[in-house]
Amino acid sequence: FSFFVSTEYKPVSWINIRPGLRFVKNSIYDAPPVIPSLNTLFTINNEFALRAAYALGYRAPALRELYFEFLDANHAIYGNPDLKAEKSRSFNASLVYSKLLQNNRRHTAEAGGFHNYFNNLISIGADPNDNGKNIYINIEENKTTGFSAKTRIQTQNWQAGVGGIMLGRYNRFNGENFDGKDIPEFNWTP
């Protein structure tokens, strides 16, 4: 069971602070009793706003990840009753520009970044006892980080936009040397 409560606090007209608390009770996994989050909005002026958020996370394994088997011509994925619950910390921020143009068109542009840290991330991996099988596993430590940008023009009848992201995935072998090359902390892909 979980219960979420949130409130909104505006100390001045241009700052909006929204803290939240999630209360969790799990009969099988040792869930943290309280999981906090904090979302903020800073309205710089009529065209610019800055958003920032920080949150802790918790996820117990789903029944399919614990016990189900998925078998077909291309897959052999088995549940793992020894899975641990995921815990995470996440931070994201973005700067948003929005302007009303002539003929009731709106132009919006946004640039942002994020960083996520996971402990015991639940994923699919090779069964160490049988290479032909995949099982749900816990990844002890995992991180993702990245940057994004997007822009959009919209009218009452249509909208067009373009955007992109640079995603960095954590490499637990960072700092080691492989074939004369140092392995970076993050592998980056667009």
C-alpha positions in Angstrom: 0.0 0.0 0.0 1.1 3.5 -0.6 -0.3 7.0 0.1 0.9 10.2 -1.4 0.4 13.7 -0.1 1.5 17.0 -1.5 1.1 20.7 -0.8 1.9 23.9 -2.5 3.7 26.9 -1.0 4.2 30.3 -2.7 6.3 32.5 -0.5 6.3 35.2 -3.2 4.4 35.4 -6.5 7.3 34.1 -8.7 8.3 31.0 -6.6 6.1 27.9 -6.3 7.4 25.1 -4.0 5.6 21.8 -4.0 6.9 19.2 -1.5 5.5 15.7 -1.5 5.6 12.7 0.8 4.8 9.1 -0.2 4.1 6.7 2.7 4.7 3.0 1.8 3.9 -0.3 3.5 5.0 -3.5 1.8 4.3 -6.8 3.5 7.3 -8.6 1.8 9.9 -5.8 1.3 11.4 -3.5 3.8 10.1 -0.2 2.2 11.2 3.1 3.6 8.3 4.5 5.6 8.5 7.9 4.0 9.8 8.9 0.5 10.2 12.7 -0.1 10.1 14.8 -3.2 10.5 18.5 -3.9 9.4 20.3 -7.1 10.0 24.0 -7.6 9.0 26.6 -10.2 10.7 30.0 -10.5 8.9 32.3 -12.9 11.7 34.6 -14.0 9.4 36.8 -16.2 6.5 36.4 -18.6 8.7 34.5 -21.0 11.2 32.5 -18.9 10.7 29.9 -16.1 13.1 27.6 -14.3 11.9 24.2 -13.0 13.9 22.0 -10.7 13.0 18.8 -8.9 14.6 16.3 -6.5 13.0 13.0 -5.4 13.8 9.7 -3.8 12.2 6.6 -5.2 11.3 3.1 -4.3 10.0 0.2 -6.3 9.3 -3.4 -5.1 9.6 -6.1 -7.8 6.4 -6.9 -9.7 4.9 -10.4 -9.6 6.1 -11.1 -13.2 9.7 -10.1 -12.3 9.6 -12.5 -9.3 7.7 -15.6 -10.6 6.5 -15.5 -14.2 8.1 -17.2 -17.2 8.0 -15.6 -20.7 8.9 -18.2 -23.4 8.5 -17.9 -27.1 10.7 -18.5 -30.2 12.9 -15.5 -29.4 12.8 -15.2 -25.6 13.4 -17.2 -22.5 12.9 -14.8 -19.5 12.4 -16.3 -16.0 11.3 -14.6 -12.8 13.7 -14.3 -9.9 12.2 -14.7 -6.4 15.5 -13.4 -4.9 15.1 -9.9 -6.3 15.7 -6.9 -4.0 13.6 -3.7 -4.2 14.9 -0.7 -6.2 15.8 2.6 -4.5 16.7 5.7 -6.4 17.6 9.4 -6.2 16.7 11.7 -9.1 17.3 15.3 -9.9 16.2 17.3 -13.0 16.1 20.9 -14.0 14.9 22.8 -17.1 14.8 26.4 -18.4 11.6 27.1 -20.4 11.1 30.0 -22.8 7.5 30.6 -24.1 6.4 33.6 -26.2 3.1 34.4 -27.8 3.7 35.5 -31.4 1.6 37.2 -34.1 -1.5 35.4 -35.3 -1.9 33.6 -32.0 1.1 31.4 -32.5 3.2 30.3 -29.5 6.9 29.5 -29.6 8.3 27.3 -26.8 11.9 26.3 -26.2 13.3 24.2 -23.4 16.7 23.1 -22.3 17.2 20.8 -19.4 19.3 18.2 -17.6 18.8 15.2 -15.3 20.8 12.8 -13.1 19.4 9.5 -11.7 21.1 7.2 -9.3 19.7 3.6 -8.8 20.6 1.1 -6.2 19.5 -2.5 -7.0 18.0 -1.5 -10.4 15.8 -4.3 -11.7 16.7 -5.3 -15.2 17.0 -8.4 -17.4 20.3 -10.2 -17.6 21.9 -13.6 -18.5 21.3 -16.3 -16.0 24.8 -17.1 -14.5 23.9 -20.8 -14.4 22.5 -21.1 -18.0 23.6 -18.7 -20.8 20.5 -19.6 -22.8 18.2 -18.2 -20.2 17.5 -14.6 -19.1 16.3 -13.7 -15.7 15.4 -10.6 -13.8 18.5 -9.3 -11.9 19.4 -6.5 -9.6 22.1 -4.1 -10.8 23.8 -3.0 -7.6 24.6 0.5 -8.8 23.4 2.3 -11.9 23.3 5.9 -13.0 21.9 7.9 -16.0 22.5 11.5 -16.8 21.7 13.7 -19.7 20.8 16.9 -21.4 17.9 17.7 -23.6 16.7 20.5 -25.8 13.5 21.0 -27.7 11.5 23.7 -29.5 7.9 23.9 -30.7 5.7 26.3 -32.6 1.9 25.8 -32.3 -1.3 27.4 -33.4 -4.8 26.5 -32.6 -4.9 24.0 -35.4 -1.4 22.5 -35.7 2.0 22.2 -34.0 5.5 21.4 -35.1 8.5 20.7 -33.0 12.0 19.2 -32.8 14.1 18.0 -30.0 17.0 15.9 -28.9 18.7 14.3 -25.9 22.2 13.3 -25.0 22.0 10.3 -22.7 24.9 9.1 -20.5 24.7 5.6 -19.1 26.9 4.6 -16.2 29.8 2.2 -16.9 30.8 0.4 -13.7 34.2 -0.3 -15.1 35.1 3.4 -15.3 38.6 4.3 -14.5 40.0 1.0 -15.7 42.1 0.6 -18.8 40.9 -1.5 -21.7 43.1 -1.9 -24.8 45.1 1.2 -23.9 42.0 3.3 -23.4 40.6 4.6 -20.1 36.9 3.7 -19.7 34.8 6.8 -19.0 32.2 7.0 -16.2 29.4 7.5 -18.8 28.9 6.2 -22.3 27.1 8.9 -24.2 24.6 8.4 -27.0 22.3 10.9 -28.8 
